[in-house]
Amino acid sequence: MVEIDVQSLVDLFKDSIGVDAAEKIVYEALKNANLTVKQSYSEEEFSNICEVLKKKGGFIKTIATVASASAYSDSYYQKELTREREEKEDLAKWKYILEQEVQKRVAELKIAEERFRQIAISSGDWIWEVDALGAYTYSSSVVKDLLGYEPEEITGKQYSDFFIPQEKERLASEVNALFAQKERILRLVNENLHKDGYNVILETSAMPILDGNGNLLGYRGVNRDITERKHAEEELNNAYNKLKETQAQLVQSAKMAAVGQLGAGVAHELNNPLGGILGYAQFILEKIKQPDFGAENFKSCQRYIETIERESTRCKKIVETLLTFSRRPISAKPEPVDINRAVEEVIFVIGHQLKLNNVEVITDFMPDLVRVSGIINQLQQVFTNLILNAGQAMPDGGELRITAQNLIDEPSQVPSKVKIAFADTGCGISPENLTHVFEPFFTTKAKEKGTGLGLSLSYQIIQDHKGKLEVKSEVGKGTVFTIILPACRPAGLPAGR
């Protein structure tokens, strides 16, 4: 039995009277034929509808007559069969295409999953995911190598369950703060307890997982084992500290050697005033022992007592300066240093020794020299070494000129550095030796006169002060050692203020 769609009848009328009018007239005919609205109608029902429409007369009757003809019904039936067949063919076609696409996507997903698995294993890093509460929802198999657990053993456990007890509270607090802010975790170093009981140091990096509304779903991240690296860093740090300690000992040894070299000069410097003090004291004692010694005789001794006081004060200052130079701690913290005063203190101690060698010391210090940030005893050790070297380079006497001046920063026009130069008129240094003067244990002096550590340690000290130590020399004319040190601040106060 053929089932006919009433819509086909509407389609016949709509070209003549429009869609709305066509639907109205057809549905009125349904009502008059005592039929309800449904998807399709039998041939008899369709004929009754057409009969009602024929009563309208005019072109409506004509169209209804054509629609009720058996030829129209057969044609409509054939069209419906064709349409249904085509729909089934299209559906089968699209089903095939969809199945092929699904199979392709499933294959690609398997490949991607296998690639991810291989990368996760070969990288050596532990890849994981946790939910918003910090419980593991996924773990790569590398966790077995790092912490000794199978992936399924840690699923559901909190990330903080594996922190070592003494670090657990601090690390959990730090990570929870990042969770609360939905911030990235970047190279967080954390110490964890292996299943076998020993500690493993991990470096964690992770990104938050958010839904479409920005709500935190969890974190996805990577843990890397840095235990060996941390142990290596610790060993390197220990070696560095030992090296610094050895360097400090070398500095102290060189310093004491310099103090030892000063001994002879200081002895000579003290000998003259002590001799005068002893002579005047003996003279006064002889006077006092005389029976006729009285008030008038005492007044005559006043001149000798004043000389004793003056020379004693001089000796006291020499000893105090030497003690101050030798006893300042090596490990002192940097502080503002008055370069003019620091150099003058060294010259005060060494000056007599240089005079004995017929070396004239000439100083030219800028009066408003800015202070530098440094450790004064280390800088004075450098000055002492350079001055003593200059004296040894002039065995027959000569001139040592020491200058100190500010270096102006061009953009700001304020002092940014201090330059101290030590220029002697000694024998000079040959070109082949000049490139080696700052190397440890390099020396051109006799074995008993030098170890080759003085200039290398001086160079290191100046470098530690973020400065430069440079040398220029010409054989037969002399040598200039130049020190450049950064000022405490570009607009530093003058040294004397």
MIVEXMI-523718 format. One record per residue (C-alpha): residue number from 1; residue in three letters; x, y, z. Coordinates in nm, 3 decimals. Layout:
N
seq, type, px, py, pz
NUM, ALA, X, Y, Z
...
***
This chain:
497
seq, type, px, py, pz
1, MET, 0.000, 0.000, 0.000
2, VAL, 0.127, 0.340, -0.100
3, GLU, 0.160, 0.599, 0.172
4, ILE, 0.144, 0.958, 0.044
5, ASP, 0.293, 1.258, 0.227
6, VAL, 0.041, 1.543, 0.248
7, GLN, 0.334, 1.783, 0.205
8, SER, 0.342, 1.688, -0.161
9, LEU, -0.009, 1.833, -0.193
10, VAL, 0.105, 2.155, -0.024
11, ASP, 0.395, 2.172, -0.272
12, LEU, 0.144, 2.159, -0.566
13, PHE, -0.048, 2.463, -0.436
14, LYS, 0.238, 2.680, -0.304
15, ASP, 0.361, 2.787, -0.645
16, SER, 0.017, 2.933, -0.718
17, ILE, -0.099, 3.075, -0.388
18, GLY, 0.210, 3.077, -0.165
19, VAL, 0.324, 2.851, 0.118
20, ASP, 0.109, 2.993, 0.397
21, ALA, -0.212, 2.989, 0.189
22, ALA, -0.133, 2.641, 0.054
23, GLU, -0.083, 2.499, 0.406
24, LYS, -0.406, 2.669, 0.523
25, ILE, -0.622, 2.529, 0.243
26, VAL, -0.477, 2.176, 0.270
27, TYR, -0.514, 2.157, 0.648
28, GLU, -0.877, 2.289, 0.621
29, ALA, -0.943, 2.006, 0.370
30, LEU, -0.799, 1.756, 0.624
31, LYS, -1.038, 1.887, 0.885
32, ASN, -1.339, 1.872, 0.650
33, ALA, -1.244, 1.516, 0.551
34, ASN, -1.245, 1.426, 0.922
35, LEU, -0.870, 1.336, 0.913
36, THR, -0.602, 1.422, 1.169
37, VAL, -0.262, 1.566, 1.083
38, LYS, -0.001, 1.291, 1.043
39, GLN, 0.314, 1.203, 0.848
40, SER, 0.148, 1.026, 0.557
41, TYR, -0.193, 0.907, 0.430
42, SER, -0.330, 0.606, 0.248
43, GLU, -0.449, 0.636, -0.115
44, GLU, -0.811, 0.639, 0.002
45, GLU, -0.748, 0.913, 0.260
46, PHE, -0.553, 1.116, 0.004
47, SER, -0.843, 1.081, -0.244
48, ASN, -1.092, 1.209, 0.018
49, ILE, -0.874, 1.514, 0.078
50, CYS, -0.863, 1.586, -0.297
51, GLU, -1.242, 1.550, -0.323
52, VAL, -1.291, 1.815, -0.053
53, LEU, -1.051, 2.047, -0.241
54, LYS, -1.234, 1.995, -0.574
55, LYS, -1.544, 2.154, -0.422
56, LYS, -1.349, 2.482, -0.403
57, GLY, -1.371, 2.509, -0.777
58, GLY, -1.142, 2.705, -1.004
59, PHE, -0.767, 2.629, -1.024
60, ILE, -0.785, 2.457, -0.684
61, LYS, -1.024, 2.198, -0.833
62, THR, -0.791, 2.156, -1.128
63, ILE, -0.485, 2.097, -0.909
64, ALA, -0.680, 1.860, -0.679
65, THR, -0.798, 1.663, -0.984
66, VAL, -0.439, 1.622, -1.105
67, ALA, -0.319, 1.517, -0.757
68, SER, -0.591, 1.251, -0.724
69, ALA, -0.504, 1.085, -1.052
70, SER, -0.339, 0.742, -1.023
71, ALA, -0.055, 0.850, -1.250
72, TYR, 0.043, 1.119, -0.995
73, SER, 0.034, 0.865, -0.710
74, ASP, 0.256, 0.623, -0.900
75, SER, 0.498, 0.902, -0.988
76, TYR, 0.506, 1.018, -0.627
77, TYR, 0.570, 0.661, -0.510
78, GLN, 0.860, 0.615, -0.749
79, LYS, 1.012, 0.946, -0.636
80, GLU, 0.984, 0.842, -0.274
81, LEU, 1.152, 0.510, -0.345
82, THR, 1.435, 0.690, -0.526
83, ARG, 1.474, 0.945, -0.249
84, GLU, 1.481, 0.672, 0.019
85, ARG, 1.737, 0.470, -0.179
86, GLU, 1.959, 0.776, -0.225
87, GLU, 1.934, 0.861, 0.143
88, LYS, 2.036, 0.508, 0.236
89, GLU, 2.328, 0.521, -0.007
90, ASP, 2.440, 0.861, 0.134
91, LEU, 2.408, 0.730, 0.488
92, ALA, 2.617, 0.423, 0.404
93, LYS, 2.875, 0.645, 0.234
94, TRP, 2.907, 0.880, 0.531
95, LYS, 2.912, 0.586, 0.772
96, TYR, 3.208, 0.441, 0.581
97, ILE, 3.391, 0.776, 0.578
98, LEU, 3.328, 0.823, 0.951
99, GLU, 3.447, 0.471, 1.031
100, GLN, 3.764, 0.528, 0.827
101, GLU, 3.827, 0.861, 1.006
102, VAL, 3.771, 0.702, 1.347
103, GLN, 4.011, 0.419, 1.263
104, LYS, 4.267, 0.673, 1.143
105, ARG, 4.235, 0.883, 1.457
106, VAL, 4.253, 0.575, 1.682
107, ALA, 4.571, 0.464, 1.502
108, GLU, 4.723, 0.813, 1.537
109, LEU, 4.628, 0.819, 1.904
110, LYS, 4.796, 0.482, 1.961
111, ILE, 5.110, 0.606, 1.784
112, ALA, 5.112, 0.926, 1.990
113, GLU, 5.053, 0.730, 2.308
114, GLU, 5.338, 0.493, 2.228
115, ARG, 5.564, 0.787, 2.138
116, PHE, 5.478, 0.959, 2.466
117, ARG, 5.543, 0.634, 2.656
118, GLN, 5.882, 0.584, 2.491
119, ILE, 5.982, 0.947, 2.553
120, ALA, 5.868, 0.923, 2.914
121, ILE, 6.079, 0.609, 2.967
122, SER, 6.388, 0.710, 2.767
123, SER, 6.408, 1.061, 2.914
124, GLY, 6.479, 0.925, 3.260
125, ASP, 6.241, 1.182, 3.406
126, TRP, 5.934, 1.092, 3.608
127, ILE, 5.623, 1.230, 3.437
128, TRP, 5.311, 1.255, 3.652
129, GLU, 4.970, 1.414, 3.704
130, VAL, 4.791, 1.504, 4.027
131, ASP, 4.437, 1.625, 4.089
132, ALA, 4.344, 1.959, 4.247
133, LEU, 4.399, 1.809, 4.595
134, GLY, 4.751, 1.688, 4.511
135, ALA, 4.671, 1.316, 4.474
136, TYR, 4.850, 1.126, 4.195
137, THR, 4.622, 1.028, 3.906
138, TYR, 4.897, 0.922, 3.664
139, SER, 5.262, 0.823, 3.691
140, SER, 5.513, 0.705, 3.433
141, SER, 5.708, 0.388, 3.504
142, VAL, 6.027, 0.590, 3.572
143, VAL, 5.904, 0.638, 3.931
144, LYS, 6.022, 0.280, 3.988
145, ASP, 6.380, 0.385, 3.903
146, LEU, 6.364, 0.704, 4.110
147, LEU, 6.173, 0.609, 4.424
148, GLY, 6.134, 0.231, 4.398
149, TYR, 5.753, 0.232, 4.364
150, GLU, 5.538, 0.088, 4.087
151, PRO, 5.309, 0.351, 3.924
152, GLU, 4.997, 0.186, 4.067
153, GLU, 5.147, 0.201, 4.418
154, ILE, 5.150, 0.580, 4.422
155, THR, 4.816, 0.639, 4.246
156, GLY, 4.584, 0.809, 4.492
157, LYS, 4.866, 0.907, 4.730
158, GLN, 4.951, 1.271, 4.803
159, TYR, 5.263, 1.421, 4.646
160, SER, 5.378, 1.523, 4.996
161, ASP, 5.366, 1.162, 5.120
162, PHE, 5.711, 1.103, 4.974
163, PHE, 5.891, 1.411, 5.114
164, ILE, 6.146, 1.338, 5.388
165, PRO, 5.990, 1.406, 5.732
166, GLN, 6.212, 1.703, 5.822
167, GLU, 6.123, 1.882, 5.496
168, LYS, 5.761, 1.771, 5.454
169, GLU, 5.587, 2.064, 5.628
170, ARG, 5.797, 2.334, 5.459
171, LEU, 5.775, 2.186, 5.108
172, ALA, 5.403, 2.108, 5.134
173, SER, 5.335, 2.466, 5.243
174, GLU, 5.535, 2.602, 4.950
175, VAL, 5.362, 2.378, 4.694
176, ASN, 5.013, 2.441, 4.837
177, ALA, 5.072, 2.814, 4.801
178, LEU, 5.146, 2.761, 4.429
179, PHE, 4.833, 2.545, 4.397
180, ALA, 4.623, 2.820, 4.553
181, GLN, 4.755, 3.075, 4.302
182, LYS, 4.743, 2.827, 4.008
183, GLU, 5.103, 2.920, 3.938
184, ARG, 5.369, 2.727, 3.752
185, ILE, 5.608, 2.515, 3.957
186, LEU, 5.961, 2.582, 3.832
187, ARG, 6.265, 2.373, 3.937
188, LEU, 6.151, 2.317, 4.293
189, VAL, 6.422, 2.118, 4.470
190, ASN, 6.273, 1.862, 4.708
191, GLU, 6.418, 1.570, 4.899
192, ASN, 6.217, 1.247, 4.894
193, LEU, 6.238, 0.912, 5.071
194, HIS, 6.306, 0.608, 4.853
195, LYS, 6.111, 0.291, 4.919
196, ASP, 6.435, 0.137, 5.045
197, GLY, 6.486, 0.416, 5.298
198, TYR, 6.752, 0.642, 5.146
199, ASN, 6.706, 1.002, 5.031
200, VAL, 6.658, 1.110, 4.669
201, ILE, 6.681, 1.476, 4.565
202, LEU, 6.435, 1.568, 4.289
203, GLU, 6.385, 1.883, 4.082
204, THR, 6.017, 1.944, 4.006
205, SER, 5.863, 2.150, 3.725
206, ALA, 5.488, 2.149, 3.651
207, MET, 5.204, 2.339, 3.487
208, PRO, 4.848, 2.378, 3.621
209, ILE, 4.562, 2.199, 3.441
210, LEU, 4.257, 2.427, 3.412
211, ASP, 3.904, 2.375, 3.278
212, GLY, 3.726, 2.611, 3.039
213, ASN, 3.625, 2.837, 3.328
214, GLY, 3.976, 2.860, 3.473
215, ASN, 3.910, 2.621, 3.762
216, LEU, 4.206, 2.413, 3.878
217, LEU, 4.177, 2.045, 3.780
218, GLY, 4.529, 1.951, 3.888
219, TYR, 4.894, 1.969, 3.779
220, ARG, 5.097, 1.790, 3.514
221, GLY, 5.471, 1.784, 3.565
222, VAL, 5.815, 1.625, 3.556
223, ASN, 6.051, 1.517, 3.834
224, ARG, 6.423, 1.487, 3.760
225, ASP, 6.674, 1.308, 3.981
226, ILE, 6.949, 1.559, 4.072
227, THR, 7.095, 1.367, 4.366
228, GLU, 7.434, 1.314, 4.202
229, ARG, 7.443, 1.674, 4.079
230, LYS, 7.368, 1.808, 4.428
231, HIS, 7.636, 1.587, 4.581
232, ALA, 7.882, 1.706, 4.315
233, GLU, 7.787, 2.069, 4.390
234, GLU, 7.841, 2.006, 4.759
235, GLU, 8.183, 1.853, 4.693
236, LEU, 8.270, 2.142, 4.462
237, ASN, 8.158, 2.390, 4.727
238, ASN, 8.371, 2.214, 4.989
239, ALA, 8.668, 2.218, 4.752
240, TYR, 8.609, 2.588, 4.687
241, ASN, 8.596, 2.663, 5.058
242, LYS, 8.915, 2.465, 5.110
243, LEU, 9.075, 2.658, 4.825
244, LYS, 8.967, 2.988, 4.981
245, GLU, 9.107, 2.870, 5.313
246, THR, 9.436, 2.777, 5.145
247, GLN, 9.441, 3.111, 4.968
248, ALA, 9.383, 3.288, 5.300
249, GLN, 9.671, 3.094, 5.448
250, LEU, 9.891, 3.194, 5.155
251, VAL, 9.787, 3.555, 5.199
252, GLN, 9.868, 3.533, 5.570
253, SER, 10.203, 3.366, 5.495
254, ALA, 10.290, 3.631, 5.240
255, LYS, 10.179, 3.897, 5.485
256, MET, 10.398, 3.761, 5.763
257, ALA, 10.685, 3.734, 5.516
258, ALA, 10.634, 4.101, 5.438
259, VAL, 10.628, 4.180, 5.810
260, GLY, 10.950, 3.982, 5.844
261, GLN, 11.111, 4.186, 5.567
262, LEU, 11.015, 4.499, 5.759
263, GLY, 11.186, 4.374, 6.071
264, ALA, 11.535, 4.492, 5.980
265, GLY, 11.415, 4.835, 5.874
266, VAL, 11.202, 4.876, 6.186
267, ALA, 11.498, 4.768, 6.402
268, HIS, 11.711, 5.039, 6.245
269, GLU, 11.429, 5.290, 6.281
270, LEU, 11.390, 5.213, 6.652
271, ASN, 11.763, 5.189, 6.723
272, ASN, 11.841, 5.560, 6.689
273, PRO, 11.566, 5.698, 6.916
274, LEU, 11.617, 5.417, 7.169
275, GLY, 11.990, 5.498, 7.176
276, GLY, 11.913, 5.866, 7.244
277, ILE, 11.659, 5.774, 7.513
278, LEU, 11.909, 5.545, 7.686
279, GLY, 12.187, 5.808, 7.672
280, TYR, 11.971, 6.087, 7.814
281, ALA, 11.828, 5.859, 8.082
282, GLN, 12.178, 5.758, 8.195
283, PHE, 12.287, 6.122, 8.200
284, ILE, 11.990, 6.223, 8.419
285, LEU, 12.055, 5.933, 8.657
286, GLU, 12.415, 6.047, 8.701
287, LYS, 12.295, 6.399, 8.777
288, ILE, 12.044, 6.278, 9.037
289, LYS, 12.309, 6.073, 9.218
290, GLN, 12.525, 6.382, 9.280
291, PRO, 12.499, 6.511, 9.645
292, ASP, 12.445, 6.871, 9.543
293, PHE, 12.152, 6.785, 9.303
294, GLY, 11.874, 7.035, 9.366
295, ALA, 11.581, 7.216, 9.209
296, GLU, 11.801, 7.418, 8.980
297, ASN, 11.976, 7.102, 8.857
298, PHE, 11.635, 6.942, 8.796
299, LYS, 11.534, 7.230, 8.568
300, SER, 11.848, 7.176, 8.362
301, CYS, 11.738, 6.815, 8.303
302, GLN, 11.397, 6.918, 8.165
303, ARG, 11.533, 6.950, 7.812
304, TYR, 11.663, 6.594, 7.822
305, ILE, 11.334, 6.461, 7.963
306, GLU, 11.138, 6.631, 7.681
307, THR, 11.369, 6.465, 7.427
308, ILE, 11.310, 6.127, 7.595
309, GLU, 10.931, 6.184, 7.575
310, ARG, 10.944, 6.285, 7.209
311, GLU, 11.159, 5.989, 7.104
312, SER, 10.951, 5.746, 7.313
313, THR, 10.635, 5.871, 7.140
314, ARG, 10.801, 5.815, 6.805
315, CYS, 10.895, 5.458, 6.899
316, LYS, 10.543, 5.394, 7.027
317, LYS, 10.392, 5.510, 6.696
318, ILE, 10.628, 5.288, 6.495
319, VAL, 10.539, 4.982, 6.702
320, GLU, 10.165, 5.059, 6.696
321, THR, 10.165, 5.098, 6.319
322, LEU, 10.349, 4.769, 6.272
323, LEU, 10.114, 4.589, 6.512
324, THR, 9.807, 4.735, 6.342
325, PHE, 9.938, 4.624, 6.004
326, SER, 10.017, 4.268, 6.119
327, ARG, 9.714, 4.201, 6.340
328, ARG, 9.418, 4.309, 6.125
329, PRO, 9.206, 3.998, 6.053
330, ILE, 9.234, 3.846, 5.705
331, SER, 8.862, 3.766, 5.694
332, ALA, 8.747, 4.119, 5.775
333, LYS, 8.448, 4.257, 5.588
334, PRO, 8.495, 4.530, 5.324
335, GLU, 8.461, 4.884, 5.453
336, PRO, 8.532, 5.235, 5.319
337, VAL, 8.910, 5.272, 5.294
338, ASP, 9.104, 5.599, 5.289
339, ILE, 9.372, 5.511, 5.029
340, ASN, 9.591, 5.811, 5.114
341, ARG, 9.608, 5.716, 5.480
342, ALA, 9.654, 5.344, 5.403
343, VAL, 9.957, 5.414, 5.180
344, GLU, 10.102, 5.664, 5.429
345, GLU, 10.087, 5.405, 5.708
346, VAL, 10.284, 5.161, 5.492
347, ILE, 10.541, 5.428, 5.402
348, PHE, 10.576, 5.518, 5.771
349, VAL, 10.678, 5.160, 5.851
350, ILE, 10.893, 5.099, 5.541
351, GLY, 11.028, 5.451, 5.491
352, HIS, 11.346, 5.415, 5.699
353, GLN, 11.439, 5.092, 5.523
354, LEU, 11.406, 5.265, 5.184
355, LYS, 11.619, 5.556, 5.309
356, LEU, 11.893, 5.313, 5.406
357, ASN, 11.892, 5.196, 5.041
358, ASN, 11.904, 5.556, 4.917
359, VAL, 11.552, 5.532, 4.774
360, GLU, 11.361, 5.859, 4.780
361, VAL, 10.985, 5.824, 4.817
362, ILE, 10.776, 6.100, 4.657
363, THR, 10.400, 6.106, 4.712
364, ASP, 10.141, 6.296, 4.513
365, PHE, 9.797, 6.227, 4.661
366, MET, 9.483, 6.403, 4.542
367, PRO, 9.344, 6.575, 4.855
368, ASP, 8.978, 6.498, 4.782
369, LEU, 9.039, 6.134, 4.693
370, VAL, 8.719, 5.928, 4.725
371, ARG, 8.714, 5.620, 4.945
372, VAL, 8.712, 5.268, 4.806
373, SER, 8.535, 4.964, 4.945
374, GLY, 8.793, 4.714, 5.064
375, ILE, 8.973, 4.525, 5.336
376, ILE, 9.247, 4.761, 5.447
377, ASN, 9.503, 4.506, 5.565
378, GLN, 9.482, 4.320, 5.231
379, LEU, 9.526, 4.643, 5.035
380, GLN, 9.817, 4.746, 5.259
381, GLN, 9.974, 4.406, 5.196
382, VAL, 9.960, 4.481, 4.822
383, PHE, 10.109, 4.830, 4.875
384, THR, 10.386, 4.686, 5.095
385, ASN, 10.475, 4.423, 4.836
386, LEU, 10.489, 4.676, 4.551
387, ILE, 10.698, 4.924, 4.755
388, LEU, 10.945, 4.656, 4.873
389, ASN, 10.976, 4.522, 4.517
390, ALA, 11.049, 4.875, 4.395
391, GLY, 11.318, 4.914, 4.661
392, GLN, 11.478, 4.583, 4.561
393, ALA, 11.473, 4.694, 4.195
394, MET, 11.689, 4.996, 4.292
395, PRO, 11.987, 4.847, 4.485
396, ASP, 12.195, 5.157, 4.414
397, GLY, 11.918, 5.398, 4.506
398, GLY, 11.661, 5.577, 4.300
399, GLU, 11.320, 5.737, 4.313
400, LEU, 10.980, 5.585, 4.392
401, ARG, 10.687, 5.807, 4.301
402, ILE, 10.347, 5.711, 4.444
403, THR, 10.040, 5.889, 4.308
404, ALA, 9.670, 5.856, 4.385
405, GLN, 9.389, 6.024, 4.193
406, ASN, 9.019, 6.001, 4.117
407, LEU, 8.896, 5.873, 3.780
408, ILE, 8.588, 6.062, 3.662
409, ASP, 8.288, 5.884, 3.513
410, GLU, 8.213, 6.068, 3.186
411, PRO, 7.829, 6.057, 3.185
412, SER, 7.781, 6.159, 3.549
413, GLN, 8.102, 6.361, 3.591
414, VAL, 8.158, 6.216, 3.939
415, PRO, 8.449, 6.003, 4.067
416, SER, 8.381, 5.635, 4.001
417, LYS, 8.728, 5.483, 4.051
418, VAL, 9.060, 5.547, 4.225
419, LYS, 9.393, 5.502, 4.049
420, ILE, 9.711, 5.435, 4.252
421, ALA, 10.044, 5.418, 4.067
422, PHE, 10.386, 5.304, 4.196
423, ALA, 10.659, 5.421, 3.954
424, ASP, 11.024, 5.339, 4.022
425, THR, 11.348, 5.423, 3.841
426, GLY, 11.489, 5.074, 3.885
427, CYS, 11.632, 4.815, 3.651
428, GLY, 11.299, 4.734, 3.483
429, ILE, 11.153, 4.400, 3.373
430, SER, 11.239, 4.230, 3.045
431, PRO, 10.953, 4.175, 2.793
432, GLU, 10.982, 3.796, 2.821
433, ASN, 10.936, 3.813, 3.201
434, LEU, 10.674, 4.088, 3.201
435, THR, 10.397, 3.851, 3.083
436, HIS, 10.468, 3.613, 3.373
437, VAL, 10.503, 3.848, 3.671
438, PHE, 10.154, 3.770, 3.807
439, GLU, 10.193, 3.391, 3.778
440, PRO, 10.226, 3.200, 4.108
441, PHE, 10.584, 3.109, 4.205
442, PHE, 10.734, 3.305, 3.915
443, THR, 11.026, 3.519, 4.033
444, THR, 11.353, 3.657, 3.900
445, LYS, 11.491, 3.708, 4.252
446, ALA, 11.741, 3.485, 4.428
447, LYS, 11.585, 3.190, 4.612
448, GLU, 11.640, 3.342, 4.955
449, LYS, 11.487, 3.676, 4.850
450, GLY, 11.151, 3.573, 4.705
451, THR, 10.901, 3.290, 4.659
452, GLY, 10.713, 3.427, 4.358
453, LEU, 10.388, 3.454, 4.552
454, GLY, 10.390, 3.827, 4.628
455, LEU, 10.267, 3.963, 4.295
456, SER, 10.032, 3.670, 4.221
457, LEU, 9.861, 3.717, 4.559
458, SER, 9.854, 4.093, 4.508
459, TYR, 9.686, 4.039, 4.171
460, GLN, 9.427, 3.806, 4.329
461, ILE, 9.356, 4.050, 4.614
462, ILE, 9.293, 4.335, 4.371
463, GLN, 9.067, 4.111, 4.161
464, ASP, 8.872, 4.018, 4.475
465, HIS, 8.821, 4.392, 4.527
466, LYS, 8.675, 4.411, 4.171
467, GLY, 8.977, 4.612, 4.061
468, LYS, 9.269, 4.588, 3.818
469, LEU, 9.644, 4.552, 3.871
470, GLU, 9.851, 4.637, 3.563
471, VAL, 10.223, 4.671, 3.493
472, LYS, 10.436, 4.856, 3.241
473, SER, 10.814, 4.836, 3.233
474, GLU, 11.118, 4.924, 3.029
475, VAL, 11.455, 4.768, 3.096
476, GLY, 11.700, 5.025, 3.236
477, LYS, 11.432, 5.290, 3.293
478, GLY, 11.197, 5.151, 3.551
479, THR, 10.858, 4.993, 3.621
480, VAL, 10.508, 5.126, 3.690
481, PHE, 10.247, 4.917, 3.874
482, THR, 9.898, 5.066, 3.850
483, ILE, 9.602, 4.974, 4.069
484, ILE, 9.246, 5.077, 3.977
485, LEU, 8.977, 5.025, 4.241
486, PRO, 8.603, 5.109, 4.226
487, ALA, 8.489, 5.389, 4.454
488, CYS, 8.243, 5.319, 4.735
489, ARG, 7.983, 5.510, 4.538
490, PRO, 8.004, 5.740, 4.237
491, ALA, 7.947, 6.048, 4.451
492, GLY, 8.152, 5.921, 4.745
493, LEU, 8.273, 6.149, 5.015
494, PRO, 8.634, 6.269, 4.988
495, ALA, 8.882, 6.060, 5.181
496, GLY, 8.953, 6.320, 5.446
497, ARG, 8.587, 6.386, 5.537
***
